[in-house]
């Protein structure tokens, strides 16, 4: 005769409910409010539902708790080096993370890390 044991604890092997401090909630909400950030990506990183992040944001704003998105670095000028038309045809090897854009006229632009997405977008728009 076979015997079956049934666990009546109701947990079903699920992870226990986690507790987040107000500082943790504010940090997660701030991260989700950054320009270009995805609430679902932030929620997935902290293993919470995206609806919970929205709820925390609503509560924090309702209670008047300051939630600040981290400041992005100020726009800056990027040094540019213009090569003459008689430059060597063999390109130099690129370092890790370097992006090189070559337009149909043969002009080249190299961007070294860290590459700001806004700068890259402006450079690509200039070739359009």
N, C-alpha and C positions, 0 to 999 in steps of 0.2 A: 504494500500500500504506500503510495507516494504522499508526501506531505509538502504543503506549500506555505511559506512564511510571508505574510503581508505586513509591510511597514505602515503603521497607522500614524506616523508622525506628521504627515501632510507636507513635508518639505520636498519630497520627490527628487532629492539630490540637488535641488537648486541652491544657488549661492545665497548665503544669509543677507538680509537687508543691510546695506551699508549706510553709514551716517556721514553726512558732509557738514563741515562747519560753515558758518556764514562766510568766512574768508575764502574757503574753497569754492563755495557757490559763486561768490562775487568774482573770483579769478576765472572760473569756467565761463561765466556769462560774459566777462570782459573779453576773453579770448574769442568767444563766438561772435562778439560785436565788432571785431576788427574788420577793416575794409578788406573785402575779398575772402573773408573766412566763411566757411560753410558750417552751419549749426549742426548738421548731421555728421560731418567729419569730426568736429570737436566732441560731440556727444559720444561717437563711436570710440574715440581715443580714451575717454574717461569711463567707457562702458556704462553709459546711462542712456535713457530714451531722449530723443530730441525734444519731445513734448515736455519732459522734465526741465530741460534747459529753458524753454520758453516760459514755463511756470515760474521758475526761479527769477527770470528777468522781470516778469510781471510783478511778482511779490517785492523784489528789491526796488523797483521803480515806485511801486505804491507806497512802500514804507520810507521812501526818501533816502535809501542807502545809496551813496554815490557809487556809480559803476562807470569806470572810465576805460575806454579802449586805449590800449598802449599807443603811445605816440609813434608815428612813422618818422624816419629820418627826413630832414628837410631836403628838398630838391637841391642838387649841386651840379656845378658844371663838370664836364668830363673832359680830360685832356685829349686832344685829337692830334694825330701826326699824319700829315699829308705826304704821301710818297710821290716822287716824280713819275712821269709816264714811262721812263726808261728803266724802271725798277726791275729787279730780277724776276723772271717768270716762275722760278721754282719757289713755292711758298715755304716759309719757315715752319717747322713742326709746332703744333699748338700744344700748350700746356694743359693740365687737367682743368676742366671747367671753362675753358676759354671758348667763346662763341665767335665765329667769323662769318660775316655776311658779305657775299660777293654779288654785286649787281651785274646786269647784262653789259654795262659799259666797262666792266673790269675793275671798278672801284671796290675796295675792300675796307671793311670796318671790323676791328677786333674788339671784343668786350671781355675784360678779365673779371673773374669773380671778386667780390660779390656783385652780381648783376641785378640791378633794380628792374622789375618788370615794366615800370613806366618808362624808363630810359630805353629799354629794348624796343618797346612799342613805338616810341617816338623815332628811333633810328629806322625801324622797318617802314614806318609811314613815310619817312623821307625818301625812301627808294621807290615809293609807289608811283 
